[in-house]
Amino acid sequence: MESMNHGDPRLDRIVIVLHEPQNLVNVAGVVRAMKNMGLSRLRVVRPAEWDAWRITGIAHRADDVVERTEHMDTLEDAVADAVLVVGTSARPRTAQRNYRYARDWAHRMLARAEEGPVALVFGREDRGLSNEALDLCDGVAIIPTNPDYSSLNLAQACLLLSYELFLAAQGEDRPLPRGRRSTGPASRERMETMFGALEGALTRVDFFKARTPESVMRTFRTLLSRADPDQQEAGLVQALGFEVQNYLDRHLPAHSAEDGGEPNPERPVGET
Ligand code: SAH
């Protein structure tokens, strides 16, 4: 199908699937949300009612989406061509599934849309998606809400997910310009030097004691990797590690000799 020219071809490959929607006003709300967020492909499975005129009466200037809507007999047909199928639910059910929050799925869906159609499936207003419907999904997106009142209106749930997709597409196509002082991401080599300096300092202050350095350092690796430091930040942590060692060298040279501690390879001061 041709692009509807809203900027990102990946958004054209996101297919919103409504499984047995019961209320026409909600269907119109979905169409409107799709138009707002640059989505264009809708499939409906056995809607309780369908009236293009009334839908476009609510979702003005959405005739293109309504005319293009594909009517399917089964959910299986509606998702058959999708390279990724994501269901939606207000909360986890009994079975363990690949639950992730909506934002996380939005990024994954967009990346996968490079390769083909990606289906995002919504359940009916009164019962949501059945277990059998969820079985057709690779995973389930949950929009975080008040746990005591987690069920969103169908069109509003669709709006929030479409918004996440829209933001994800914008973010990836138009990366934020770097701040003047940004130094760019730390290379793996830089990260390894940082971890080495940190481990050296922790060893010298006898931090590990009975703990296994390897597992403690793994926790630091996980923590600091999650922080995604830029070069300057990694340099700061590295300097902290080297400075602790340099300090001990100056003030406790005997201890240093006992340790057989390695001389510091670099002087970090003023380095960053
Ligand atoms: N009583 C139903 C409510 C369904 S709401 C139930 O408890 O399951 C209709 C549809 O909106 C759901 O099937 C789902 O597709 C979507 N939806 C509602 N709340 C949501 C949430 N918090 N996260 C993700 N999707 C949600």
Residues whose N, C-alpha, C, O or C-beta is under 5 A from the ligand:
A	BS01	SAH	T88 S89 A90 V121 F122 G123 R124 E125 D126 R127 G128 L129 A141 I142 I143 T145 S150 S151 L152 N153 L154 A157
